[in-house]
Amino acid sequence: MSAANKSKSILELDSISVRDYFLKSESYCNVDLPPYYNFQNILNEIDLIYSSLLSDNKKLEGYTEGNKSNNNVKNLDDVNHHIYANKDGGLSWREFQIIHPLLYILYIYCIQ
C-alpha cells in the first residue's frame, strides 16, 4: 500500500488496493512466527494461477461451489494449520489457525 493509502480505512480503498493489501504476507498471518516463515511466495503463486484462471473465464473446477464431490472446499473441515502457543510460559495454551492459502486467495477474490 502506498503512503497515501496507509491513513485510509480499508473501506475507502478501491478493490485493487484492497487485494494488494491482503496479498501481503503480513496481512495473511500476523502470528509471531520465526522470520524464516514467509508466505509471500505461496500467496503470489496461488494468486497468479487463480487470476489467470479468472482471465480465461475458468474456475477451480472441483474445488469451488456447484460441485458435489468430496473435493469441494465446503466439505473440507481440517485444511487450516493449527499452532499452539502460550503467552507466559505457563500451562495456558491457546490454539491459533492459519487459513489455507488457497482458501485465503479465494476469499480475497470474493470481496473484490
Phi and psi in radians as a Rosetta constraint file:
Dihedral C 1 N 2 CA 2 C 2 CIRCULARHARMONIC -1.299 0.35
Dihedral N 2 CA 2 C 2 N 3 CIRCULARHARMONIC 2.969 0.35
Dihedral C 2 N 3 CA 3 C 3 CIRCULARHARMONIC -1.083 0.35
Dihedral N 3 CA 3 C 3 N 4 CIRCULARHARMONIC -0.606 0.35
Dihedral C 3 N 4 CA 4 C 4 CIRCULARHARMONIC -1.185 0.35
Dihedral N 4 CA 4 C 4 N 5 CIRCULARHARMONIC -0.552 0.35
Dihedral C 4 N 5 CA 5 C 5 CIRCULARHARMONIC -1.407 0.35
Dihedral N 5 CA 5 C 5 N 6 CIRCULARHARMONIC -0.304 0.35
Dihedral C 5 N 6 CA 6 C 6 CIRCULARHARMONIC -1.117 0.35
Dihedral N 6 CA 6 C 6 N 7 CIRCULARHARMONIC -0.530 0.35
Dihedral C 6 N 7 CA 7 C 7 CIRCULARHARMONIC -1.550 0.35
Dihedral N 7 CA 7 C 7 N 8 CIRCULARHARMONIC -0.138 0.35
Dihedral C 7 N 8 CA 8 C 8 CIRCULARHARMONIC -1.493 0.35
Dihedral N 8 CA 8 C 8 N 9 CIRCULARHARMONIC 2.648 0.35
Dihedral C 8 N 9 CA 9 C 9 CIRCULARHARMONIC -1.285 0.35
Dihedral N 9 CA 9 C 9 N 10 CIRCULARHARMONIC 2.643 0.35
Dihedral C 9 N 10 CA 10 C 10 CIRCULARHARMONIC -1.083 0.35
Dihedral N 10 CA 10 C 10 N 11 CIRCULARHARMONIC -0.438 0.35
Dihedral C 10 N 11 CA 11 C 11 CIRCULARHARMONIC -1.247 0.35
Dihedral N 11 CA 11 C 11 N 12 CIRCULARHARMONIC -0.331 0.35
Dihedral C 11 N 12 CA 12 C 12 CIRCULARHARMONIC -1.609 0.35
Dihedral N 12 CA 12 C 12 N 13 CIRCULARHARMONIC -0.113 0.35
Dihedral C 12 N 13 CA 13 C 13 CIRCULARHARMONIC -1.519 0.35
Dihedral N 13 CA 13 C 13 N 14 CIRCULARHARMONIC 2.726 0.35
Dihedral C 13 N 14 CA 14 C 14 CIRCULARHARMONIC -1.370 0.35
Dihedral N 14 CA 14 C 14 N 15 CIRCULARHARMONIC 2.932 0.35
Dihedral C 14 N 15 CA 15 C 15 CIRCULARHARMONIC -1.115 0.35
Dihedral N 15 CA 15 C 15 N 16 CIRCULARHARMONIC -0.595 0.35
Dihedral C 15 N 16 CA 16 C 16 CIRCULARHARMONIC -1.179 0.35
Dihedral N 16 CA 16 C 16 N 17 CIRCULARHARMONIC -0.738 0.35
Dihedral C 16 N 17 CA 17 C 17 CIRCULARHARMONIC -1.149 0.35
Dihedral N 17 CA 17 C 17 N 18 CIRCULARHARMONIC -0.663 0.35
Dihedral C 17 N 18 CA 18 C 18 CIRCULARHARMONIC -1.134 0.35
Dihedral N 18 CA 18 C 18 N 19 CIRCULARHARMONIC -0.785 0.35
Dihedral C 18 N 19 CA 19 C 19 CIRCULARHARMONIC -1.060 0.35
Dihedral N 19 CA 19 C 19 N 20 CIRCULARHARMONIC -0.785 0.35
Dihedral C 19 N 20 CA 20 C 20 CIRCULARHARMONIC -1.064 0.35
Dihedral N 20 CA 20 C 20 N 21 CIRCULARHARMONIC -0.679 0.35
Dihedral C 20 N 21 CA 21 C 21 CIRCULARHARMONIC -1.102 0.35
Dihedral N 21 CA 21 C 21 N 22 CIRCULARHARMONIC -0.829 0.35
Dihedral C 21 N 22 CA 22 C 22 CIRCULARHARMONIC -1.292 0.35
Dihedral N 22 CA 22 C 22 N 23 CIRCULARHARMONIC -0.338 0.35
Dihedral C 22 N 23 CA 23 C 23 CIRCULARHARMONIC -1.423 0.35
Dihedral N 23 CA 23 C 23 N 24 CIRCULARHARMONIC -0.018 0.35
Dihedral C 23 N 24 CA 24 C 24 CIRCULARHARMONIC -1.407 0.35
Dihedral N 24 CA 24 C 24 N 25 CIRCULARHARMONIC 2.528 0.35
Dihedral C 24 N 25 CA 25 C 25 CIRCULARHARMONIC -1.020 0.35
Dihedral N 25 CA 25 C 25 N 26 CIRCULARHARMONIC -0.638 0.35
Dihedral C 25 N 26 CA 26 C 26 CIRCULARHARMONIC -1.152 0.35
Dihedral N 26 CA 26 C 26 N 27 CIRCULARHARMONIC -0.526 0.35
Dihedral C 26 N 27 CA 27 C 27 CIRCULARHARMONIC -1.393 0.35
Dihedral N 27 CA 27 C 27 N 28 CIRCULARHARMONIC -0.546 0.35
Dihedral C 27 N 28 CA 28 C 28 CIRCULARHARMONIC -1.181 0.35
Dihedral N 28 CA 28 C 28 N 29 CIRCULARHARMONIC -0.796 0.35
Dihedral C 28 N 29 CA 29 C 29 CIRCULARHARMONIC -2.497 0.35
Dihedral N 29 CA 29 C 29 N 30 CIRCULARHARMONIC 2.083 0.35
Dihedral C 29 N 30 CA 30 C 30 CIRCULARHARMONIC -1.943 0.35
Dihedral N 30 CA 30 C 30 N 31 CIRCULARHARMONIC 0.296 0.35
Dihedral C 30 N 31 CA 31 C 31 CIRCULARHARMONIC -1.253 0.35
Dihedral N 31 CA 31 C 31 N 32 CIRCULARHARMONIC 2.445 0.35
Dihedral C 31 N 32 CA 32 C 32 CIRCULARHARMONIC -1.261 0.35
Dihedral N 32 CA 32 C 32 N 33 CIRCULARHARMONIC 1.649 0.35
Dihedral C 32 N 33 CA 33 C 33 CIRCULARHARMONIC -1.920 0.35
Dihedral N 33 CA 33 C 33 N 34 CIRCULARHARMONIC 2.804 0.35
Dihedral C 33 N 34 CA 34 C 34 CIRCULARHARMONIC -1.013 0.35
Dihedral N 34 CA 34 C 34 N 35 CIRCULARHARMONIC 2.658 0.35
Dihedral C 34 N 35 CA 35 C 35 CIRCULARHARMONIC -1.105 0.35
Dihedral N 35 CA 35 C 35 N 36 CIRCULARHARMONIC -0.338 0.35
Dihedral C 35 N 36 CA 36 C 36 CIRCULARHARMONIC -1.332 0.35
Dihedral N 36 CA 36 C 36 N 37 CIRCULARHARMONIC -0.136 0.35
Dihedral C 36 N 37 CA 37 C 37 CIRCULARHARMONIC -1.482 0.35
Dihedral N 37 CA 37 C 37 N 38 CIRCULARHARMONIC 1.817 0.35
Dihedral C 37 N 38 CA 38 C 38 CIRCULARHARMONIC -2.260 0.35
Dihedral N 38 CA 38 C 38 N 39 CIRCULARHARMONIC 2.074 0.35
Dihedral C 38 N 39 CA 39 C 39 CIRCULARHARMONIC -1.652 0.35
Dihedral N 39 CA 39 C 39 N 40 CIRCULARHARMONIC 0.029 0.35
Dihedral C 39 N 40 CA 40 C 40 CIRCULARHARMONIC -1.062 0.35
Dihedral N 40 CA 40 C 40 N 41 CIRCULARHARMONIC -0.745 0.35
Dihedral C 40 N 41 CA 41 C 41 CIRCULARHARMONIC -1.105 0.35
Dihedral N 41 CA 41 C 41 N 42 CIRCULARHARMONIC -0.783 0.35
Dihedral C 41 N 42 CA 42 C 42 CIRCULARHARMONIC -1.185 0.35
Dihedral N 42 CA 42 C 42 N 43 CIRCULARHARMONIC -0.665 0.35
Dihedral C 42 N 43 CA 43 C 43 CIRCULARHARMONIC -1.121 0.35
Dihedral N 43 CA 43 C 43 N 44 CIRCULARHARMONIC -0.731 0.35
Dihedral C 43 N 44 CA 44 C 44 CIRCULARHARMONIC -1.116 0.35
Dihedral N 44 CA 44 C 44 N 45 CIRCULARHARMONIC -0.743 0.35
Dihedral C 44 N 45 CA 45 C 45 CIRCULARHARMONIC -1.147 0.35
Dihedral N 45 CA 45 C 45 N 46 CIRCULARHARMONIC -0.791 0.35
Dihedral C 45 N 46 CA 46 C 46 CIRCULARHARMONIC -1.150 0.35
Dihedral N 46 CA 46 C 46 N 47 CIRCULARHARMONIC -0.707 0.35
Dihedral C 46 N 47 CA 47 C 47 CIRCULARHARMONIC -1.081 0.35
Dihedral N 47 CA 47 C 47 N 48 CIRCULARHARMONIC -0.743 0.35
Dihedral C 47 N 48 CA 48 C 48 CIRCULARHARMONIC -1.078 0.35
Dihedral N 48 CA 48 C 48 N 49 CIRCULARHARMONIC -0.792 0.35
Dihedral C 48 N 49 CA 49 C 49 CIRCULARHARMONIC -1.161 0.35
Dihedral N 49 CA 49 C 49 N 50 CIRCULARHARMONIC -0.820 0.35
Dihedral C 49 N 50 CA 50 C 50 CIRCULARHARMONIC -1.182 0.35
Dihedral N 50 CA 50 C 50 N 51 CIRCULARHARMONIC -0.708 0.35
Dihedral C 50 N 51 CA 51 C 51 CIRCULARHARMONIC -1.164 0.35
Dihedral N 51 CA 51 C 51 N 52 CIRCULARHARMONIC -0.579 0.35
Dihedral C 51 N 52 CA 52 C 52 CIRCULARHARMONIC -1.218 0.35
Dihedral N 52 CA 52 C 52 N 53 CIRCULARHARMONIC -0.613 0.35
Dihedral C 52 N 53 CA 53 C 53 CIRCULARHARMONIC -1.116 0.35
Dihedral N 53 CA 53 C 53 N 54 CIRCULARHARMONIC -0.724 0.35
Dihedral C 53 N 54 CA 54 C 54 CIRCULARHARMONIC -1.172 0.35
Dihedral N 54 CA 54 C 54 N 55 CIRCULARHARMONIC -0.639 0.35
Dihedral C 54 N 55 CA 55 C 55 CIRCULARHARMONIC -1.188 0.35
Dihedral N 55 CA 55 C 55 N 56 CIRCULARHARMONIC -0.421 0.35
Dihedral C 55 N 56 CA 56 C 56 CIRCULARHARMONIC -1.633 0.35
Dihedral N 56 CA 56 C 56 N 57 CIRCULARHARMONIC 0.203 0.35
Dihedral C 56 N 57 CA 57 C 57 CIRCULARHARMONIC 1.003 0.35
Dihedral N 57 CA 57 C 57 N 58 CIRCULARHARMONIC 0.679 0.35
Dihedral C 57 N 58 CA 58 C 58 CIRCULARHARMONIC -2.011 0.35
Dihedral N 58 CA 58 C 58 N 59 CIRCULARHARMONIC 2.882 0.35
Dihedral C 58 N 59 CA 59 C 59 CIRCULARHARMONIC -2.207 0.35
Dihedral N 59 CA 59 C 59 N 60 CIRCULARHARMONIC 3.022 0.35
Dihedral C 59 N 60 CA 60 C 60 CIRCULARHARMONIC -1.348 0.35
Dihedral N 60 CA 60 C 60 N 61 CIRCULARHARMONIC 1.406 0.35
Dihedral C 60 N 61 CA 61 C 61 CIRCULARHARMONIC -0.977 0.35
Dihedral N 61 CA 61 C 61 N 62 CIRCULARHARMONIC 2.344 0.35
Dihedral C 61 N 62 CA 62 C 62 CIRCULARHARMONIC 1.586 0.35
Dihedral N 62 CA 62 C 62 N 63 CIRCULARHARMONIC -0.183 0.35
Dihedral C 62 N 63 CA 63 C 63 CIRCULARHARMONIC -2.218 0.35
Dihedral N 63 CA 63 C 63 N 64 CIRCULARHARMONIC -0.039 0.35
Dihedral C 63 N 64 CA 64 C 64 CIRCULARHARMONIC -2.067 0.35
Dihedral N 64 CA 64 C 64 N 65 CIRCULARHARMONIC -3.056 0.35
Dihedral C 64 N 65 CA 65 C 65 CIRCULARHARMONIC -1.016 0.35
Dihedral N 65 CA 65 C 65 N 66 CIRCULARHARMONIC 2.703 0.35
Dihedral C 65 N 66 CA 66 C 66 CIRCULARHARMONIC 1.600 0.35
Dihedral N 66 CA 66 C 66 N 67 CIRCULARHARMONIC -0.127 0.35
Dihedral C 66 N 67 CA 67 C 67 CIRCULARHARMONIC -1.892 0.35
Dihedral N 67 CA 67 C 67 N 68 CIRCULARHARMONIC 2.280 0.35
Dihedral C 67 N 68 CA 68 C 68 CIRCULARHARMONIC -1.652 0.35
Dihedral N 68 CA 68 C 68 N 69 CIRCULARHARMONIC 0.121 0.35
Dihedral C 68 N 69 CA 69 C 69 CIRCULARHARMONIC -1.297 0.35
Dihedral N 69 CA 69 C 69 N 70 CIRCULARHARMONIC 2.989 0.35
Dihedral C 69 N 70 CA 70 C 70 CIRCULARHARMONIC -1.235 0.35
Dihedral N 70 CA 70 C 70 N 71 CIRCULARHARMONIC -0.246 0.35
Dihedral C 70 N 71 CA 71 C 71 CIRCULARHARMONIC -1.437 0.35
Dihedral N 71 CA 71 C 71 N 72 CIRCULARHARMONIC -0.140 0.35
Dihedral C 71 N 72 CA 72 C 72 CIRCULARHARMONIC -1.052 0.35
Dihedral N 72 CA 72 C 72 N 73 CIRCULARHARMONIC 2.347 0.35
Dihedral C 72 N 73 CA 73 C 73 CIRCULARHARMONIC -1.082 0.35
Dihedral N 73 CA 73 C 73 N 74 CIRCULARHARMONIC -0.402 0.35
Dihedral C 73 N 74 CA 74 C 74 CIRCULARHARMONIC -1.193 0.35
Dihedral N 74 CA 74 C 74 N 75 CIRCULARHARMONIC -0.365 0.35
Dihedral C 74 N 75 CA 75 C 75 CIRCULARHARMONIC -1.674 0.35
Dihedral N 75 CA 75 C 75 N 76 CIRCULARHARMONIC -0.003 0.35
Dihedral C 75 N 76 CA 76 C 76 CIRCULARHARMONIC -1.671 0.35
Dihedral N 76 CA 76 C 76 N 77 CIRCULARHARMONIC 1.933 0.35
Dihedral C 76 N 77 CA 77 C 77 CIRCULARHARMONIC -1.558 0.35
Dihedral N 77 CA 77 C 77 N 78 CIRCULARHARMONIC -0.622 0.35
Dihedral C 77 N 78 CA 78 C 78 CIRCULARHARMONIC -2.182 0.35
Dihedral N 78 CA 78 C 78 N 79 CIRCULARHARMONIC 1.033 0.35
Dihedral C 78 N 79 CA 79 C 79 CIRCULARHARMONIC -1.768 0.35
Dihedral N 79 CA 79 C 79 N 80 CIRCULARHARMONIC -0.234 0.35
Dihedral C 79 N 80 CA 80 C 80 CIRCULARHARMONIC -1.373 0.35
Dihedral N 80 CA 80 C 80 N 81 CIRCULARHARMONIC 2.696 0.35
Dihedral C 80 N 81 CA 81 C 81 CIRCULARHARMONIC -1.590 0.35
Dihedral N 81 CA 81 C 81 N 82 CIRCULARHARMONIC 2.266 0.35
Dihedral C 81 N 82 CA 82 C 82 CIRCULARHARMONIC -1.674 0.35
Dihedral N 82 CA 82 C 82 N 83 CIRCULARHARMONIC 2.336 0.35
Dihedral C 82 N 83 CA 83 C 83 CIRCULARHARMONIC -2.230 0.35
Dihedral N 83 CA 83 C 83 N 84 CIRCULARHARMONIC 2.372 0.35
Dihedral C 83 N 84 CA 84 C 84 CIRCULARHARMONIC -1.958 0.35
Dihedral N 84 CA 84 C 84 N 85 CIRCULARHARMONIC 2.328 0.35
Dihedral C 84 N 85 CA 85 C 85 CIRCULARHARMONIC -2.512 0.35
Dihedral N 85 CA 85 C 85 N 86 CIRCULARHARMONIC 2.703 0.35
Dihedral C 85 N 86 CA 86 C 86 CIRCULARHARMONIC -2.181 0.35
Dihedral N 86 CA 86 C 86 N 87 CIRCULARHARMONIC 2.614 0.35
Dihedral C 86 N 87 CA 87 C 87 CIRCULARHARMONIC -1.411 0.35
Dihedral N 87 CA 87 C 87 N 88 CIRCULARHARMONIC -0.749 0.35
Dihedral C 87 N 88 CA 88 C 88 CIRCULARHARMONIC -2.073 0.35
Dihedral N 88 CA 88 C 88 N 89 CIRCULARHARMONIC 0.258 0.35
Dihedral C 88 N 89 CA 89 C 89 CIRCULARHARMONIC 1.400 0.35
Dihedral N 89 CA 89 C 89 N 90 CIRCULARHARMONIC 0.106 0.35
Dihedral C 89 N 90 CA 90 C 90 CIRCULARHARMONIC -1.555 0.35
Dihedral N 90 CA 90 C 90 N 91 CIRCULARHARMONIC -2.676 0.35
Dihedral C 90 N 91 CA 91 C 91 CIRCULARHARMONIC -1.682 0.35
Dihedral N 91 CA 91 C 91 N 92 CIRCULARHARMONIC 0.097 0.35
Dihedral C 91 N 92 CA 92 C 92 CIRCULARHARMONIC -1.574 0.35
Dihedral N 92 CA 92 C 92 N 93 CIRCULARHARMONIC 1.577 0.35
Dihedral C 92 N 93 CA 93 C 93 CIRCULARHARMONIC -1.621 0.35
Dihedral N 93 CA 93 C 93 N 94 CIRCULARHARMONIC 2.481 0.35
Dihedral C 93 N 94 CA 94 C 94 CIRCULARHARMONIC -2.110 0.35
Dihedral N 94 CA 94 C 94 N 95 CIRCULARHARMONIC 2.541 0.35
Dihedral C 94 N 95 CA 95 C 95 CIRCULARHARMONIC -1.744 0.35
Dihedral N 95 CA 95 C 95 N 96 CIRCULARHARMONIC 2.299 0.35
Dihedral C 95 N 96 CA 96 C 96 CIRCULARHARMONIC -2.051 0.35
Dihedral N 96 CA 96 C 96 N 97 CIRCULARHARMONIC 2.666 0.35
Dihedral C 96 N 97 CA 97 C 97 CIRCULARHARMONIC -2.225 0.35
Dihedral N 97 CA 97 C 97 N 98 CIRCULARHARMONIC 2.387 0.35
Dihedral C 97 N 98 CA 98 C 98 CIRCULARHARMONIC -1.787 0.35
Dihedral N 98 CA 98 C 98 N 99 CIRCULARHARMONIC 2.121 0.35
Dihedral C 98 N 99 CA 99 C 99 CIRCULARHARMONIC -1.103 0.35
Dihedral N 99 CA 99 C 99 N 100 CIRCULARHARMONIC 2.529 0.35
Dihedral C 99 N 100 CA 100 C 100 CIRCULARHARMONIC -1.032 0.35
Dihedral N 100 CA 100 C 100 N 101 CIRCULARHARMONIC 2.318 0.35
Dihedral C 100 N 101 CA 101 C 101 CIRCULARHARMONIC -1.028 0.35
Dihedral N 101 CA 101 C 101 N 102 CIRCULARHARMONIC -0.621 0.35
Dihedral C 101 N 102 CA 102 C 102 CIRCULARHARMONIC -1.126 0.35
Dihedral N 102 CA 102 C 102 N 103 CIRCULARHARMONIC -0.769 0.35
Dihedral C 102 N 103 CA 103 C 103 CIRCULARHARMONIC -1.119 0.35
Dihedral N 103 CA 103 C 103 N 104 CIRCULARHARMONIC -0.671 0.35
Dihedral C 103 N 104 CA 104 C 104 CIRCULARHARMONIC -1.050 0.35
Dihedral N 104 CA 104 C 104 N 105 CIRCULARHARMONIC -0.799 0.35
Dihedral C 104 N 105 CA 105 C 105 CIRCULARHARMONIC -1.125 0.35
Dihedral N 105 CA 105 C 105 N 106 CIRCULARHARMONIC -0.713 0.35
Dihedral C 105 N 106 CA 106 C 106 CIRCULARHARMONIC -1.057 0.35
Dihedral N 106 CA 106 C 106 N 107 CIRCULARHARMONIC -0.702 0.35
Dihedral C 106 N 107 CA 107 C 107 CIRCULARHARMONIC -1.122 0.35
Dihedral N 107 CA 107 C 107 N 108 CIRCULARHARMONIC -0.711 0.35
Dihedral C 107 N 108 CA 108 C 108 CIRCULARHARMONIC -1.037 0.35
Dihedral N 108 CA 108 C 108 N 109 CIRCULARHARMONIC -0.770 0.35
Dihedral C 108 N 109 CA 109 C 109 CIRCULARHARMONIC -1.268 0.35
Dihedral N 109 CA 109 C 109 N 110 CIRCULARHARMONIC -0.378 0.35
Dihedral C 109 N 110 CA 110 C 110 CIRCULARHARMONIC -1.239 0.35
Dihedral N 110 CA 110 C 110 N 111 CIRCULARHARMONIC -0.602 0.35
Dihedral C 110 N 111 CA 111 C 111 CIRCULARHARMONIC -1.529 0.35
Dihedral N 111 CA 111 C 111 N 112 CIRCULARHARMONIC -0.105 0.35
